[in-house]
Amino acid sequence: MRAVFVFTALLAACPALAQDPDPELGRELAEQYCTNCHDIEADGQMKQYPPSFAAIAVFRSSEQIMSRIQFPPFHVSMPQMSLVLDASNVEDLTAYIVGLER
């Protein structure tokens, strides 16, 4: 019985061990994977296609950004980044983009 309690307590602590997203790492990922198409700077032009990160930060929620990074709509030419980035990297990249909101 005690083992079950300890195991349950360890499972409950797991989310607390998760690290916060790192916007600086997100910027590095953006420089590596996104600059061929997107303007990734905070003062970038607010262009529509492909959208600048500044525009994405204004018009999309964090959840929408993460979803589109991992699984872009079929009608766009953006690669499916979930094949390249793990969930933690997607959170880092999203944190960088969201931090650009003016």
Gaussian input, Z-matrix of N, CA and C with variables (Angstrom, degrees):
# hf/3-21g

backbone

0 1
 N
 C     1     B1
 C     2     B2     1     A1
 N     3     B3     2     A2     1     D1
 C     4     B4     3     A3     2     D2
 C     5     B5     4     A4     3     D3
 N     6     B6     5     A5     4     D4
 C     7     B7     6     A6     5     D5
 C     8     B8     7     A7     6     D6
 N     9     B9     8     A8     7     D7
 C    10    B10     9     A9     8     D8
 C    11    B11    10    A10     9     D9
 N    12    B12    11    A11    10    D10
 C    13    B13    12    A12    11    D11
 C    14    B14    13    A13    12    D12
 N    15    B15    14    A14    13    D13
 C    16    B16    15    A15    14    D14
 C    17    B17    16    A16    15    D15
 N    18    B18    17    A17    16    D16
 C    19    B19    18    A18    17    D17
 C    20    B20    19    A19    18    D18
 N    21    B21    20    A20    19    D19
 C    22    B22    21    A21    20    D20
 C    23    B23    22    A22    21    D21
 N    24    B24    23    A23    22    D22
 C    25    B25    24    A24    23    D23
 C    26    B26    25    A25    24    D24
 N    27    B27    26    A26    25    D25
 C    28    B28    27    A27    26    D26
 C    29    B29    28    A28    27    D27
 N    30    B30    29    A29    28    D28
 C    31    B31    30    A30    29    D29
 C    32    B32    31    A31    30    D30
 N    33    B33    32    A32    31    D31
 C    34    B34    33    A33    32    D32
 C    35    B35    34    A34    33    D33
 N    36    B36    35    A35    34    D34
 C    37    B37    36    A36    35    D35
 C    38    B38    37    A37    36    D36
 N    39    B39    38    A38    37    D37
 C    40    B40    39    A39    38    D38
 C    41    B41    40    A40    39    D39
 N    42    B42    41    A41    40    D40
 C    43    B43    42    A42    41    D41
 C    44    B44    43    A43    42    D42
 N    45    B45    44    A44    43    D43
 C    46    B46    45    A45    44    D44
 C    47    B47    46    A46    45    D45
 N    48    B48    47    A47    46    D46
 C    49    B49    48    A48    47    D47
 C    50    B50    49    A49    48    D48
 N    51    B51    50    A50    49    D49
 C    52    B52    51    A51    50    D50
 C    53    B53    52    A52    51    D51
 N    54    B54    53    A53    52    D52
 C    55    B55    54    A54    53    D53
 C    56    B56    55    A55    54    D54
 N    57    B57    56    A56    55    D55
 C    58    B58    57    A57    56    D56
 C    59    B59    58    A58    57    D57
 N    60    B60    59    A59    58    D58
 C    61    B61    60    A60    59    D59
 C    62    B62    61    A61    60    D60
 N    63    B63    62    A62    61    D61
 C    64    B64    63    A63    62    D62
 C    65    B65    64    A64    63    D63
 N    66    B66    65    A65    64    D64
 C    67    B67    66    A66    65    D65
 C    68    B68    67    A67    66    D66
 N    69    B69    68    A68    67    D67
 C    70    B70    69    A69    68    D68
 C    71    B71    70    A70    69    D69
 N    72    B72    71    A71    70    D70
 C    73    B73    72    A72    71    D71
 C    74    B74    73    A73    72    D72
 N    75    B75    74    A74    73    D73
 C    76    B76    75    A75    74    D74
 C    77    B77    76    A76    75    D75
 N    78    B78    77    A77    76    D76
 C    79    B79    78    A78    77    D77
 C    80    B80    79    A79    78    D78
 N    81    B81    80    A80    79    D79
 C    82    B82    81    A81    80    D80
 C    83    B83    82    A82    81    D81
 N    84    B84    83    A83    82    D82
 C    85    B85    84    A84    83    D83
 C    86    B86    85    A85    84    D84
 N    87    B87    86    A86    85    D85
 C    88    B88    87    A87    86    D86
 C    89    B89    88    A88    87    D87
 N    90    B90    89    A89    88    D88
 C    91    B91    90    A90    89    D89
 C    92    B92    91    A91    90    D90
 N    93    B93    92    A92    91    D91
 C    94    B94    93    A93    92    D92
 C    95    B95    94    A94    93    D93
 N    96    B96    95    A95    94    D94
 C    97    B97    96    A96    95    D95
 C    98    B98    97    A97    96    D96
 N    99    B99    98    A98    97    D97
 C   100   B100    99    A99    98    D98
 C   101   B101   100   A100    99    D99
 N   102   B102   101   A101   100   D100
 C   103   B103   102   A102   101   D101
 C   104   B104   103   A103   102   D102
 N   105   B105   104   A104   103   D103
 C   106   B106   105   A105   104   D104
 C   107   B107   106   A106   105   D105
 N   108   B108   107   A107   106   D106
 C   109   B109   108   A108   107   D107
 C   110   B110   109   A109   108   D108
 N   111   B111   110   A110   109   D109
 C   112   B112   111   A111   110   D110
 C   113   B113   112   A112   111   D111
 N   114   B114   113   A113   112   D112
 C   115   B115   114   A114   113   D113
 C   116   B116   115   A115   114   D114
 N   117   B117   116   A116   115   D115
 C   118   B118   117   A117   116   D116
 C   119   B119   118   A118   117   D117
 N   120   B120   119   A119   118   D118
 C   121   B121   120   A120   119   D119
 C   122   B122   121   A121   120   D120
 N   123   B123   122   A122   121   D121
 C   124   B124   123   A123   122   D122
 C   125   B125   124   A124   123   D123
 N   126   B126   125   A125   124   D124
 C   127   B127   126   A126   125   D125
 C   128   B128   127   A127   126   D126
 N   129   B129   128   A128   127   D127
 C   130   B130   129   A129   128   D128
 C   131   B131   130   A130   129   D129
 N   132   B132   131   A131   130   D130
 C   133   B133   132   A132   131   D131
 C   134   B134   133   A133   132   D132
 N   135   B135   134   A134   133   D133
 C   136   B136   135   A135   134   D134
 C   137   B137   136   A136   135   D135
 N   138   B138   137   A137   136   D136
 C   139   B139   138   A138   137   D137
 C   140   B140   139   A139   138   D138
 N   141   B141   140   A140   139   D139
 C   142   B142   141   A141   140   D140
 C   143   B143   142   A142   141   D141
 N   144   B144   143   A143   142   D142
 C   145   B145   144   A144   143   D143
 C   146   B146   145   A145   144   D144
 N   147   B147   146   A146   145   D145
 C   148   B148   147   A147   146   D146
 C   149   B149   148   A148   147   D147
 N   150   B150   149   A149   148   D148
 C   151   B151   150   A150   149   D149
 C   152   B152   151   A151   150   D150
 N   153   B153   152   A152   151   D151
 C   154   B154   153   A153   152   D152
 C   155   B155   154   A154   153   D153
 N   156   B156   155   A155   154   D154
 C   157   B157   156   A156   155   D155
 C   158   B158   157   A157   156   D156
 N   159   B159   158   A158   157   D157
 C   160   B160   159   A159   158   D158
 C   161   B161   160   A160   159   D159
 N   162   B162   161   A161   160   D160
 C   163   B163   162   A162   161   D161
 C   164   B164   163   A163   162   D162
 N   165   B165   164   A164   163   D163
 C   166   B166   165   A165   164   D164
 C   167   B167   166   A166   165   D165
 N   168   B168   167   A167   166   D166
 C   169   B169   168   A168   167   D167
 C   170   B170   169   A169   168   D168
 N   171   B171   170   A170   169   D169
 C   172   B172   171   A171   170   D170
 C   173   B173   172   A172   171   D171
 N   174   B174   173   A173   172   D172
 C   175   B175   174   A174   173   D173
 C   176   B176   175   A175   174   D174
 N   177   B177   176   A176   175   D175
 C   178   B178   177   A177   176   D176
 C   179   B179   178   A178   177   D177
 N   180   B180   179   A179   178   D178
 C   181   B181   180   A180   179   D179
 C   182   B182   181   A181   180   D180
 N   183   B183   182   A182   181   D181
 C   184   B184   183   A183   182   D182
 C   185   B185   184   A184   183   D183
 N   186   B186   185   A185   184   D184
 C   187   B187   186   A186   185   D185
 C   188   B188   187   A187   186   D186
 N   189   B189   188   A188   187   D187
 C   190   B190   189   A189   188   D188
 C   191   B191   190   A190   189   D189
 N   192   B192   191   A191   190   D190
 C   193   B193   192   A192   191   D191
 C   194   B194   193   A193   192   D192
 N   195   B195   194   A194   193   D193
 C   196   B196   195   A195   194   D194
 C   197   B197   196   A196   195   D195
 N   198   B198   197   A197   196   D196
 C   199   B199   198   A198   197   D197
 C   200   B200   199   A199   198   D198
 N   201   B201   200   A200   199   D199
 C   202   B202   201   A201   200   D200
 C   203   B203   202   A202   201   D201
 N   204   B204   203   A203   202   D202
 C   205   B205   204   A204   203   D203
 C   206   B206   205   A205   204   D204
 N   207   B207   206   A206   205   D205
 C   208   B208   207   A207   206   D206
 C   209   B209   208   A208   207   D207
 N   210   B210   209   A209   208   D208
 C   211   B211   210   A210   209   D209
 C   212   B212   211   A211   210   D210
 N   213   B213   212   A212   211   D211
 C   214   B214   213   A213   212   D212
 C   215   B215   214   A214   213   D213
 N   216   B216   215   A215   214   D214
 C   217   B217   216   A216   215   D215
 C   218   B218   217   A217   216   D216
 N   219   B219   218   A218   217   D217
 C   220   B220   219   A219   218   D218
 C   221   B221   220   A220   219   D219
 N   222   B222   221   A221   220   D220
 C   223   B223   222   A222   221   D221
 C   224   B224   223   A223   222   D222
 N   225   B225   224   A224   223   D223
 C   226   B226   225   A225   224   D224
 C   227   B227   226   A226   225   D225
 N   228   B228   227   A227   226   D226
 C   229   B229   228   A228   227   D227
 C   230   B230   229   A229   228   D228
 N   231   B231   230   A230   229   D229
 C   232   B232   231   A231   230   D230
 C   233   B233   232   A232   231   D231
 N   234   B234   233   A233   232   D232
 C   235   B235   234   A234   233   D233
 C   236   B236   235   A235   234   D234
 N   237   B237   236   A236   235   D235
 C   238   B238   237   A237   236   D236
 C   239   B239   238   A238   237   D237
 N   240   B240   239   A239   238   D238
 C   241   B241   240   A240   239   D239
 C   242   B242   241   A241   240   D240
 N   243   B243   242   A242   241   D241
 C   244   B244   243   A243   242   D242
 C   245   B245   244   A244   243   D243
 N   246   B246   245   A245   244   D244
 C   247   B247   246   A246   245   D245
 C   248   B248   247   A247   246   D246
 N   249   B249   248   A248   247   D247
 C   250   B250   249   A249   248   D248
 C   251   B251   250   A250   249   D249
 N   252   B252   251   A251   250   D250
 C   253   B253   252   A252   251   D251
 C   254   B254   253   A253   252   D252
 N   255   B255   254   A254   253   D253
 C   256   B256   255   A255   254   D254
 C   257   B257   256   A256   255   D255
 N   258   B258   257   A257   256   D256
 C   259   B259   258   A258   257   D257
 C   260   B260   259   A259   258   D258
 N   261   B261   260   A260   259   D259
 C   262   B262   261   A261   260   D260
 C   263   B263   262   A262   261   D261
 N   264   B264   263   A263   262   D262
 C   265   B265   264   A264   263   D263
 C   266   B266   265   A265   264   D264
 N   267   B267   266   A266   265   D265
 C   268   B268   267   A267   266   D266
 C   269   B269   268   A268   267   D267
 N   270   B270   269   A269   268   D268
 C   271   B271   270   A270   269   D269
 C   272   B272   271   A271   270   D270
 N   273   B273   272   A272   271   D271
 C   274   B274   273   A273   272   D272
 C   275   B275   274   A274   273   D273
 N   276   B276   275   A275   274   D274
 C   277   B277   276   A276   275   D275
 C   278   B278   277   A277   276   D276
 N   279   B279   278   A278   277   D277
 C   280   B280   279   A279   278   D278
 C   281   B281   280   A280   279   D279
 N   282   B282   281   A281   280   D280
 C   283   B283   282   A282   281   D281
 C   284   B284   283   A283   282   D282
 N   285   B285   284   A284   283   D283
 C   286   B286   285   A285   284   D284
 C   287   B287   286   A286   285   D285
 N   288   B288   287   A287   286   D286
 C   289   B289   288   A288   287   D287
 C   290   B290   289   A289   288   D288
 N   291   B291   290   A290   289   D289
 C   292   B292   291   A291   290   D290
 C   293   B293   292   A292   291   D291
 N   294   B294   293   A293   292   D292
 C   295   B295   294   A294   293   D293
 C   296   B296   295   A295   294   D294
 N   297   B297   296   A296   295   D295
 C   298   B298   297   A297   296   D296
 C   299   B299   298   A298   297   D297
 N   300   B300   299   A299   298   D298
 C   301   B301   300   A300   299   D299
 C   302   B302   301   A301   300   D300
 N   303   B303   302   A302   301   D301
 C   304   B304   303   A303   302   D302
 C   305   B305   304   A304   303   D303

   B1=1.4572
   B2=1.5275
   B3=1.3250
   B4=1.4582
   B5=1.5321
   B6=1.3316
   B7=1.4655
   B8=1.5223
   B9=1.3263
   B10=1.4679
   B11=1.5239
   B12=1.3156
   B13=1.4563
   B14=1.5256
   B15=1.3281
   B16=1.4660
   B17=1.5222
   B18=1.3208
   B19=1.4661
   B20=1.5236
   B21=1.3272
   B22=1.4596
   B23=1.5272
   B24=1.3083
   B25=1.4661
   B26=1.5259
   B27=1.3163
   B28=1.4683
   B29=1.5182
   B30=1.3189
   B31=1.4640
   B32=1.5231
   B33=1.3069
   B34=1.4616
   B35=1.5210
   B36=1.3244
   B37=1.4624
   B38=1.5192
   B39=1.3038
   B40=1.4707
   B41=1.5226
   B42=1.3332
   B43=1.4640
   B44=1.5222
   B45=1.3200
   B46=1.4608
   B47=1.5209
   B48=1.3205
   B49=1.4522
   B50=1.5265
   B51=1.3229
   B52=1.4626
   B53=1.5225
   B54=1.3267
   B55=1.4597
   B56=1.5225
   B57=1.3257
   B58=1.4550
   B59=1.5208
   B60=1.3323
   B61=1.4692
   B62=1.5255
   B63=1.3170
   B64=1.4614
   B65=1.5288
   B66=1.3422
   B67=1.4625
   B68=1.5296
   B69=1.3278
   B70=1.4732
   B71=1.5265
   B72=1.3150
   B73=1.4588
   B74=1.5236
   B75=1.3338
   B76=1.4628
   B77=1.5146
   B78=1.3241
   B79=1.4721
   B80=1.5274
   B81=1.3228
   B82=1.4697
   B83=1.5281
   B84=1.3231
   B85=1.4620
   B86=1.5254
   B87=1.3366
   B88=1.4646
   B89=1.5230
   B90=1.3260
   B91=1.4674
   B92=1.5231
   B93=1.3179
   B94=1.4603
   B95=1.5266
   B96=1.3375
   B97=1.4586
   B98=1.5300
   B99=1.3244
   B100=1.4629
   B101=1.5252
   B102=1.3292
   B103=1.4660
   B104=1.5233
   B105=1.3181
   B106=1.4658
   B107=1.5230
   B108=1.3285
   B109=1.4635
   B110=1.5322
   B111=1.3214
   B112=1.4647
   B113=1.5217
   B114=1.3401
   B115=1.4592
   B116=1.5250
   B117=1.3243
   B118=1.4693
   B119=1.5261
   B120=1.3231
   B121=1.4685
   B122=1.5238
   B123=1.3238
   B124=1.4607
   B125=1.5191
   B126=1.3274
   B127=1.4645
   B128=1.5256
   B129=1.3189
   B130=1.4596
   B131=1.5185
   B132=1.3146
   B133=1.4586
   B134=1.5228
   B135=1.3036
   B136=1.4616
   B137=1.5271
   B138=1.3185
   B139=1.4603
   B140=1.5213
   B141=1.3302
   B142=1.4533
   B143=1.5218
   B144=1.3379
   B145=1.4679
   B146=1.5058
   B147=1.2982
   B148=1.4612
   B149=1.5187
   B150=1.3070
   B151=1.4645
   B152=1.5257
   B153=1.3195
   B154=1.4672
   B155=1.5254
   B156=1.3082
   B157=1.4589
   B158=1.5269
   B159=1.3392
   B160=1.4688
   B161=1.5272
   B162=1.3326
   B163=1.4665
   B164=1.5254
   B165=1.3135
   B166=1.4659
   B167=1.5254
   B168=1.3279
   B169=1.4686
   B170=1.5208
   B171=1.3237
   B172=1.4650
   B173=1.5258
   B174=1.3240
   B175=1.4626
   B176=1.5272
   B177=1.3186
   B178=1.4676
   B179=1.5245
   B180=1.3310
   B181=1.4711
   B182=1.5284
   B183=1.3041
   B184=1.4674
   B185=1.5237
   B186=1.3202
   B187=1.4602
   B188=1.5236
   B189=1.3327
   B190=1.4665
   B191=1.5266
   B192=1.3101
   B193=1.4678
   B194=1.5263
   B195=1.3281
   B196=1.4653
   B197=1.5246
   B198=1.3128
   B199=1.4636
   B200=1.5238
   B201=1.3246
   B202=1.4713
   B203=1.5209
   B204=1.3199
   B205=1.4645
   B206=1.5298
   B207=1.3106
   B208=1.4600
   B209=1.5207
   B210=1.3207
   B211=1.4625
   B212=1.5272
   B213=1.3277
   B214=1.4651
   B215=1.5289
   B216=1.3264
   B217=1.4666
   B218=1.5309
   B219=1.3047
   B220=1.4614
   B221=1.5270
   B222=1.3251
   B223=1.4666
   B224=1.5361
   B225=1.3107
   B226=1.4655
   B227=1.5248
   B228=1.3057
   B229=1.4639
   B230=1.5283
   B231=1.3145
   B232=1.4634
   B233=1.5279
   B234=1.3295
   B235=1.4682
   B236=1.5257
   B237=1.3041
   B238=1.4599
   B239=1.5181
   B240=1.3204
   B241=1.4578
   B242=1.5311
   B243=1.3257
   B244=1.4680
   B245=1.5222
   B246=1.3216
   B247=1.4602
   B248=1.5277
   B249=1.3393
   B250=1.4643
   B251=1.5295
   B252=1.3216
   B253=1.4632
   B254=1.5222
   B255=1.3270
   B256=1.4620
   B257=1.5341
   B258=1.3160
   B259=1.4651
   B260=1.5250
   B261=1.3096
   B262=1.4610
   B263=1.5289
   B264=1.3281
   B265=1.4679
   B266=1.5212
   B267=1.3273
   B268=1.4675
   B269=1.5236
   B270=1.3194
   B271=1.4662
   B272=1.5243
   B273=1.3275
   B274=1.4645
   B275=1.5261
   B276=1.3146
   B277=1.4633
   B278=1.5225
   B279=1.3165
   B280=1.4675
   B281=1.5262
   B282=1.3202
   B283=1.4706
   B284=1.5219
   B285=1.3237
   B286=1.4627
   B287=1.5250
   B288=1.3256
   B289=1.4701
   B290=1.5259
   B291=1.3223
   B292=1.4677
   B293=1.5275
   B294=1.3125
   B295=1.4608
   B296=1.5212
   B297=1.3321
   B298=1.4655
   B299=1.5197
   B300=1.3305
   B301=1.4638
   B302=1.5200
   B303=1.3191
   B304=1.4760
   B305=1.4953
   A1=110.58
   A2=115.60
   A3=119.13
   A4=110.53
   A5=117.20
   A6=121.27
   A7=110.75
   A8=116.77
   A9=120.55
   A10=109.84
   A11=117.36
   A12=121.26
   A13=111.07
   A14=116.73
   A15=121.17
   A16=110.19
   A17=117.01
   A18=121.06
   A19=110.74
   A20=117.15
   A21=121.39
   A22=110.81
   A23=117.06
   A24=120.77
   A25=110.91
   A26=117.17
   A27=120.34
   A28=111.53
   A29=117.06
   A30=120.27
   A31=111.31
   A32=116.73
   A33=120.50
   A34=111.33
   A35=117.49
   A36=121.22
   A37=112.74
   A38=118.77
   A39=121.58
   A40=113.96
   A41=120.15
   A42=117.94
   A43=112.93
   A44=117.05
   A45=120.28
   A46=111.21
   A47=117.51
   A48=121.42
   A49=112.42
   A50=116.85
   A51=120.12
   A52=109.83
   A53=115.95
   A54=120.45
   A55=110.39
   A56=114.97
   A57=120.08
   A58=109.18
   A59=116.63
   A60=119.17
   A61=111.15
   A62=116.70
   A63=123.69
   A64=109.74
   A65=117.91
   A66=120.28
   A67=113.47
   A68=117.64
   A69=119.80
   A70=110.78
   A71=116.57
   A72=119.94
   A73=109.62
   A74=116.34
   A75=120.62
   A76=111.96
   A77=116.88
   A78=120.25
   A79=110.60
   A80=116.86
   A81=120.00
   A82=110.90
   A83=116.58
   A84=120.56
   A85=110.48
   A86=116.67
   A87=120.80
   A88=110.64
   A89=116.41
   A90=119.90
   A91=111.16
   A92=116.29
   A93=120.74
   A94=112.61
   A95=117.39
   A96=120.22
   A97=115.83
   A98=118.66
   A99=119.37
   A100=115.39
   A101=118.04
   A102=120.09
   A103=114.49
   A104=118.55
   A105=118.74
   A106=111.51
   A107=116.50
   A108=120.09
   A109=113.23
   A110=117.24
   A111=121.49
   A112=111.93
   A113=115.10
   A114=121.96
   A115=105.24
   A116=117.56
   A117=120.45
   A118=113.54
   A119=117.94
   A120=121.31
   A121=111.76
   A122=115.96
   A123=121.35
   A124=111.84
   A125=116.56
   A126=120.05
   A127=111.60
   A128=116.45
   A129=120.98
   A130=112.19
   A131=114.89
   A132=120.42
   A133=109.79
   A134=116.07
   A135=121.11
   A136=109.29
   A137=117.31
   A138=119.96
   A139=110.66
   A140=114.62
   A141=120.51
   A142=113.05
   A143=118.46
   A144=118.67
   A145=112.16
   A146=118.57
   A147=122.13
   A148=108.73
   A149=116.80
   A150=118.41
   A151=112.33
   A152=114.60
   A153=119.38
   A154=107.99
   A155=116.24
   A156=119.24
   A157=110.79
   A158=117.31
   A159=120.33
   A160=110.18
   A161=117.31
   A162=121.03
   A163=110.83
   A164=116.44
   A165=120.05
   A166=109.90
   A167=116.88
   A168=121.22
   A169=111.72
   A170=116.60
   A171=120.95
   A172=111.85
   A173=116.93
   A174=120.37
   A175=115.65
   A176=118.92
   A177=120.94
   A178=110.93
   A179=115.62
   A180=120.61
   A181=108.86
   A182=116.39
   A183=120.81
   A184=111.09
   A185=116.24
   A186=120.33
   A187=110.90
   A188=117.05
   A189=120.59
   A190=110.98
   A191=116.39
   A192=120.24
   A193=110.02
   A194=116.96
   A195=119.92
   A196=111.32
   A197=116.20
   A198=120.14
   A199=111.50
   A200=116.88
   A201=120.09
   A202=112.66
   A203=117.22
   A204=119.59
   A205=109.07
   A206=115.83
   A207=120.12
   A208=112.48
   A209=116.46
   A210=121.45
   A211=109.99
   A212=117.84
   A213=120.00
   A214=111.04
   A215=117.38
   A216=119.95
   A217=110.38
   A218=115.55
   A219=120.54
   A220=113.32
   A221=117.44
   A222=120.24
   A223=113.65
   A224=118.22
   A225=120.43
   A226=109.70
   A227=116.22
   A228=120.03
   A229=113.18
   A230=117.79
   A231=121.15
   A232=109.95
   A233=116.92
   A234=119.02
   A235=111.73
   A236=115.87
   A237=121.95
   A238=108.07
   A239=116.49
   A240=121.32
   A241=113.25
   A242=117.67
   A243=119.09
   A244=111.04
   A245=117.06
   A246=120.98
   A247=111.15
   A248=116.63
   A249=122.21
   A250=111.59
   A251=116.67
   A252=122.28
   A253=110.82
   A254=116.57
   A255=119.06
   A256=108.87
   A257=116.63
   A258=121.50
   A259=112.02
   A260=117.58
   A261=121.33
   A262=110.99
   A263=116.96
   A264=120.89
   A265=111.36
   A266=116.94
   A267=120.83
   A268=109.52
   A269=117.35
   A270=120.72
   A271=110.95
   A272=117.54
   A273=121.39
   A274=110.53
   A275=116.61
   A276=121.45
   A277=110.48
   A278=116.57
   A279=121.02
   A280=110.72
   A281=117.48
   A282=120.94
   A283=110.57
   A284=117.20
   A285=120.11
   A286=110.36
   A287=116.84
   A288=120.60
   A289=110.50
   A290=117.28
   A291=121.32
   A292=110.54
   A293=117.23
   A294=121.42
   A295=113.98
   A296=117.56
   A297=121.43
   A298=113.18
   A299=117.57
   A300=119.87
   A301=110.19
   A302=114.99
   A303=121.18
   A304=111.50
   D1=-40.97
   D2=-179.55
   D3=-63.16
   D4=-38.03
   D5=179.57
   D6=-61.71
   D7=-38.52
   D8=178.28
   D9=-64.35
   D10=-42.23
   D11=179.24
   D12=-62.60
   D13=-45.90
   D14=179.97
   D15=-62.84
   D16=-44.25
   D17=178.87
   D18=-60.94
   D19=-44.19
   D20=178.85
   D21=-62.90
   D22=-41.03
   D23=178.83
   D24=-64.39
   D25=-39.87
   D26=177.68
   D27=-65.09
   D28=-41.49
   D29=177.73
   D30=-63.12
   D31=-39.94
   D32=179.57
   D33=-65.49
   D34=-28.59
   D35=-178.92
   D36=-81.01
   D37=-16.16
   D38=-175.78
   D39=-55.60
   D40=-47.25
   D41=178.56
   D42=-59.85
   D43=-29.86
   D44=178.97
   D45=-68.41
   D46=-23.08
   D47=-179.84
   D48=-82.17
   D49=-13.96
   D50=-179.49
   D51=-64.68
   D52=141.99
   D53=-179.10
   D54=-87.99
   D55=150.16
   D56=175.16
   D57=-69.47
   D58=149.66
   D59=176.62
   D60=-59.61
   D61=146.36
   D62=-177.08
   D63=-111.08
   D64=101.08
   D65=-178.95
   D66=-60.59
   D67=-31.55
   D68=178.74
   D69=-65.58
   D70=-42.81
   D71=174.72
   D72=-64.87
   D73=-37.08
   D74=176.28
   D75=-59.33
   D76=-40.21
   D77=177.26
   D78=-64.42
   D79=-42.22
   D80=178.08
   D81=-61.12
   D82=-41.28
   D83=177.68
   D84=-64.80
   D85=-40.44
   D86=177.99
   D87=-61.81
   D88=-43.13
   D89=178.69
   D90=-62.81
   D91=-36.60
   D92=-177.43
   D93=-76.31
   D94=-40.62
   D95=-169.51
   D96=-112.12
   D97=-18.21
   D98=-166.35
   D99=-114.48
   D100=-18.91
   D101=-171.15
   D102=-70.53
   D103=-15.44
   D104=176.87
   D105=-63.24
   D106=-28.38
   D107=-177.40
   D108=-119.56
   D109=-41.32
   D110=-172.70
   D111=-98.68
   D112=146.74
   D113=167.27
   D114=-83.62
   D115=116.29
   D116=-172.88
   D117=-99.84
   D118=2.95
   D119=-176.29
   D120=-84.79
   D121=151.01
   D122=179.01
   D123=-62.41
   D124=-35.15
   D125=-178.95
   D126=-96.02
   D127=19.85
   D128=-179.38
   D129=-67.77
   D130=162.34
   D131=178.07
   D132=-63.88
   D133=144.39
   D134=179.16
   D135=-85.23
   D136=60.83
   D137=-177.19
   D138=-84.33
   D139=157.43
   D140=-173.58
   D141=-89.34
   D142=-40.91
   D143=-176.45
   D144=-141.15
   D145=127.88
   D146=-18.93
   D147=-64.66
   D148=145.67
   D149=-173.49
   D150=-65.15
   D151=143.37
   D152=173.39
   D153=-70.95
   D154=156.76
   D155=177.50
   D156=-62.53
   D157=-32.24
   D158=177.74
   D159=-62.73
   D160=-41.72
   D161=178.22
   D162=-67.69
   D163=-41.43
   D164=178.62
   D165=-60.36
   D166=-42.38
   D167=-179.11
   D168=-60.91
   D169=-34.77
   D170=-177.94
   D171=-78.72
   D172=-40.50
   D173=-168.55
   D174=-102.26
   D175=-4.50
   D176=-177.85
   D177=-126.36
   D178=146.42
   D179=174.35
   D180=-80.48
   D181=165.71
   D182=177.46
   D183=-57.14
   D184=-41.54
   D185=-179.28
   D186=-64.34
   D187=-42.03
   D188=178.17
   D189=-64.42
   D190=-40.75
   D191=-180.00
   D192=-62.76
   D193=-48.60
   D194=-179.84
   D195=-60.54
   D196=-42.23
   D197=-179.60
   D198=-63.21
   D199=-43.22
   D200=-178.38
   D201=-71.87
   D202=-29.51
   D203=175.35
   D204=-66.63
   D205=-46.50
   D206=-176.34
   D207=-74.19
   D208=-42.55
   D209=-174.67
   D210=-137.76
   D211=79.62
   D212=-178.71
   D213=-64.57
   D214=153.80
   D215=177.30
   D216=-58.31
   D217=152.13
   D218=-176.74
   D219=-65.12
   D220=-25.16
   D221=-175.01
   D222=-84.11
   D223=2.37
   D224=177.81
   D225=-111.15
   D226=158.73
   D227=-176.42
   D228=-91.59
   D229=7.86
   D230=-179.96
   D231=-69.18
   D232=135.68
   D233=178.22
   D234=-70.70
   D235=156.28
   D236=177.15
   D237=-76.45
   D238=99.73
   D239=-173.01
   D240=-70.94
   D241=-13.68
   D242=176.88
   D243=-65.83
   D244=-15.18
   D245=175.99
   D246=-80.06
   D247=-16.36
   D248=-176.50
   D249=-113.10
   D250=-40.69
   D251=-174.66
   D252=-105.67
   D253=141.01
   D254=173.54
   D255=-84.47
   D256=174.56
   D257=-175.74
   D258=-58.46
   D259=-38.25
   D260=179.05
   D261=-64.72
   D262=-41.81
   D263=177.46
   D264=-63.82
   D265=-39.12
   D266=178.32
   D267=-62.84
   D268=-40.53
   D269=177.14
   D270=-64.89
   D271=-39.72
   D272=178.05
   D273=-63.08
   D274=-46.84
   D275=179.80
   D276=-63.00
   D277=-41.81
   D278=177.87
   D279=-63.15
   D280=-41.72
   D281=178.82
   D282=-61.02
   D283=-39.13
   D284=177.34
   D285=-64.10
   D286=-47.89
   D287=-177.66
   D288=-62.40
   D289=-48.30
   D290=-178.65
   D291=-60.85
   D292=-34.14
   D293=179.23
   D294=-67.67
   D295=-11.39
   D296=-179.84
   D297=-85.86
   D298=-8.24
   D299=-175.68
   D300=-56.86
   D301=131.04
   D302=-178.14
   D303=-83.20

